[in-house]
Amino acid sequence: MNVAAIGRRTPPLAALALSVVALSTSAILVRYSAAPSVIKAFYRVVITVGVLAPWALTRYRGDFGRLRPRDALLAGVTGVALAVHFAAWFESLEWTSVAASVTLVQSQPLFVAVGAWALLDERVTRRRAVGILVAVSGMVAMSLGELGSGVALAGGRPLYGNALAVLAAVAFAGYALAGRSIRQRVSLVPYVTVVYVVCAVALLALVIHQGHSLTGYPPREWALFAAMALGPGLAGHTVINWVLAHVDSSVVSVSLLGEPLGSTLLALVLLSEVPTLATVVGGAVVLLGIAVTSTSDPGAGDESGADPVPDGA
């Protein structure tokens, strides 16, 4: 398969649209699986590595050899941050609605903006500050509204599930910020491969710590693990990384806001999960704030606004 030739024949906007559709299935696939959350996250990453590694080691062998120690360490940091993102987000879906979880985890551009200001001394424009405040107010309204409405999912702890989704967004922001500089020097495929290997090791440590078995799951679960990796993972986030080389990053960032909408509609149809009024209104405010933040200046959306891996989400 000539991947480069396929890439040249693929319209970037069409690829972006398909990737958003693929991302929208992520929460549904996670919900369909009855395995422990960290097991789902672990096998999603392991299967992705299994698909990427042979191609990466064959085509980009020289790039791995030129990886500097500092860059390798930074890639390791991003891998751990990505592991926290996956573990927290998958677990959040056990406790809160798909609509709330996916909307909140998509708020990572807000934390990227704050982190870039605090750690990289990047200027925060007035428009971006307004966007952050709007999104945060939407998060608060959504969470308090769900709490008051008595939303009950697998134990009825929507506030806890929402907090985990926000933690996942923060972890992804850390992953994005750590990966900014290294992606300027290292090709995408070697970078993603190293990050995913470290992420898998970190998730494996968490699996062992929690005492879960790595085997004994029925065929349906293995099919779902594979679907998580091949759909939202490779067809979703990895394709978005290719799109970022051809489409303005702010367009990509705003397009990714279609994921919460797609996931909510799929949850309504496939899981009979009707979002509360608080979720709909608060979610709309959050997405508005994210859109304002992501488009607040020409460089706002950069690669951090899209997942250089794969899924969050």
N, C-alpha and C positions, 0 to 999 in steps of 0.2 A: 504494500500500500504506500503510495507516494503522498505522504502527509502534506508536504510543501505544495504539491500540485493541487490537492484538495483545497488548501488554504487560499491559493491564488484564484480558484474558481468560485469561492464562497463569498457572497455579498456580506460585508461586515454587519450591516443592520439586521439582515436576516439571521445571522449567527447570534447576534445579541438577543433577538426576540426568542429564538429557540432556547437559548441558555436560560433566560428568565423563566420560561415554561418549565424547563428541567428543574430549576431551583425551587419552583413552587411545589414540586412533588416531595421535597425533602421531609417536611414535617409530617406529611401523610404517611410516608414510608416508615418513619420513626414510630408513629402511632400504631401502625399495623403490626409492628414487631412486638412480641411479648418478652423478648430477652431483656436483661438488665441494661440500663442506659449506657453504661460504660462499655459493655460488650458490643453494643451496636456501634458506638463511636470507634472502638478499636478495630473491628472488622471492616468498617467503611474505609478507614485509613489503610489498613493492611492490604486490602484488595486493590486499592488505588495504587499503592506502591508496587504490587505485583504486576500491574498492567504497565506502569510507567518505567520501572527500573530496567527491564531488558532493553527497551528502546533507548533510554537515557544512557545506559552503559555502552551501548553499541555506537550510537551516533555522537554522543557528547563525552566520550571517554577522556579526551584531552582537557576538557573544561574542568573535570573533577580534579585532575592533576594540578591545574593552575589555581585551584581554590586556596587562597591565603589563610593562614591560621586565624587571623582576626575575622575574616568572613565566615569561616567554618564555625567559630564560636557564636557569631551573630546569627547564623542560620540555626544553630542549636537553640538559642534563646527564642527565636520565632517559632520553632517546633514545639517547645514547651508551652508557649502562649497559645498556640493553636490547639494543643491538647486540652488546655483549660477551657478554651472556647467550645470545643465539641462536647466535652464532658458536661459542662454547665448547661449548654443549650439543650442537649438531648434529655437531660434530667428535668429541665424546666417544662418540657412537653408532657411530663407525667403529672404536673400539678396545676397547670393553667391552660387556658384555651389556645388553640392553634393561632387564632387571630392575634391574641395578645403577645404570645411568645415570639412569633415571627416578626411582628411589628417592632417589638422592643429590641430584639437581637439585630434588627436592621438599623438601629440607631447608632451603630459604630462610627459613622462619620462625625458625630458630635464629639465623641471621645478622642477621635483622631485630631480634631481641631483643637481641643483643649490640651491634649498631650503635646501637639506640635508647638503650641504657645508656651507651655510650661517647660518643655525639655529642649526644644529646638529654637526657641526665641522667635517663632514665626508670628507675624502680626495678625491679630484678630480684628477684622473689619467690623464696623457697626452692623452691617447687614448680617454677617455671620453670627455675631453676638445675639442679635434678635432671633435668628433662626434657632440657636441653641436654647434660648429661654422659652420660645414657643414649644419646641419639642419636649423639653423637660416638663413644662406645665401639662402637656398632653399625657406624658407618662404618669404623672401624679394623678391626674383626673381618671385615667384608665384604671390604674391599680386600685384607687380608693372606691371607684364606682363598682368594679368587679367584686371587691370585698364586701361592699354594702349589699350587692345583689344576691350574695350567697351562691356564687358560681361553685359548683362541686364537680371536680374532676379527680378521680382516683384518690379521694381523701379530702377534697375541698380545701386546698391551700393556695388560692390564686396569688396571694401576695408573695408567698415564698417562691412560687413558680415564676412570677414576674421578676423578682429579685435575681433569680438564677439567669434569666434571659438578659438582664442588664449586665450581670457579671460576664456573661458570654460576649456581649458587645464590647465591654471594656477590655477583655482578654484579646479579642480580635483587633481592637485598636492598637494594643501593644504589639501584636504580631505585625500589623501593617506598618507601624512606625519603625520597628526594628528592621523590617525588610526594605525600607525605602532606599537606604544607601547601597546595600549589597546588590539590589536589583539593577543598579547602574553599572555594575562591574561583572555580574554573573548572568549567564543565559537563563531563561525561564525554566527550562526542563531540568537542568542540573540543580538549580535552586529549589524548585518544588520537590524534587526527589529527596534531597538532603533534609529539607524541612519535614517532609512526610515520614521519613525513617525515624527521625528524632521524636516526632509526634507519636508514632506508633509505640516506640519504646516507653515514652512517658505514660501513655494510656495503658500499656501492659503492666507497668508498675502499679498503676491505680487499680487495675483488675485484680492483681495479686493481693494488694492491700485490702481490698473489699471482699476477697475470698470467693470470687466467682469462678466457675469452671469455664475453660476455653473450648470445651467439646460437649457433645451430647445434645445439640440443638437439632430440631427436625428440619427436613429439607426446605420447608416453607421459610424458616428463619434464614437459612443460607441464601436462598433466593432474594430475600429482602435485603440482606447485607450487600449482596452483589449489586442490587438495584440502587441502593444508596450511593455506592461508589461510582457506578457507571453513569447514573443519571445526574443527580445534583452535583456529584463530584467532578467527573471528567467532562460530561456534556454541559455542565453548568459553570462552575467556577473556573476550570481550566480553560474553557473556551473564552470566557470573559477576559482572561489574561491575554489571549490572542487578539481579541477585539480591541483592547486598550491601545494596541499598536496602530490601529486604523481609524478609530473613532475618538472624538474629543472626550476626555475623561469625565467632564461634567454631564455629558449625555449618558454615559454609562452609569454614573452614580444615580441619576434621576430614574433611568430605566429600571434599575434594581429595586426601586420602590414598588414595582409591579409584583414583586414576589409576595409581600404580605397580602395583597389583593387576591392573587392567584391561589395562594394557600388557603385563605379564608373561604373562597368559593369552593375549592375542592373539599375542604372540611365540611362545608354545608351539605354538599352533594353526597360525599362518600362516607362521612362520619356522622351525619345528621347533627352537626354541632352548630347551633345558631348563636352567633355572637350577641352579647348584651348591647344595649344602647350605649352604655358607658364605654364599651370596647370600640364600638363603631365611631363614636364621636371623638373619644380620646385618641384612637388610632389615627383618625383623619388629621387631628392636630399634630400628632407626632410626625406623620409623613410630610405635612406641610413644613414643619420646622426643619426636617432633614433636607427637604428639597431646597429651602432657602439657604441652609448652611452649605450644601454641596455645590451651589451655583453662585456663592457670594463673591467669588473672584475667579479669574481665568484658571488659576491652578488649584482651585479648591477640591476638585474631585479626584485628583491624581490617582495613582494606582492603589492608594490605600482605600479608596472608596469601593473598589471591587475586590473580591477575594482572590489573592494571588495563589490560591490553592484551589483549593476547593474549600462553603458551609458550612458558615456558617452557617453557613446556614444552610 
